[in-house]
Amino acid sequence: MKYRTASTFDRDLAGLPGDHRQMFLKILGEHFLPAIAAGSFTGTPPWPKRLRVHQLAGGIYSITWSFTGPDGRATFHLERTDDGETILVWRRIGTHDVYDRP
């Protein structure tokens, strides 16, 4: 699956401490991307429980990439290209506060 980042995600990511960025990237590589490759968006298999993936309003999804130190959250949505390809769009990253404007 291809992805792109929204400008809000880029700003949020630039503001994260380096160790938090590294935690996020590690979770992506070890849990999120393998789940996508396995088909978790279809529901089979389910998302890894440790990611706590859930849908927010309006087709926006959330993952929890850390529960403590930091309380790491990221939001994303899916888009389709004209030829039907799915693109994951990262929207926000940070703490639980990203839910105020996901």
Beta strands, then each sheet from edge to edge (+ up, - down):
strand 1: 2-5
strand 2: 54-55
strand 3: 61-66
strand 4: 72-80
strand 5: 86-94
sheet 1: 1+ 5+ 4- 3+ 2-
end
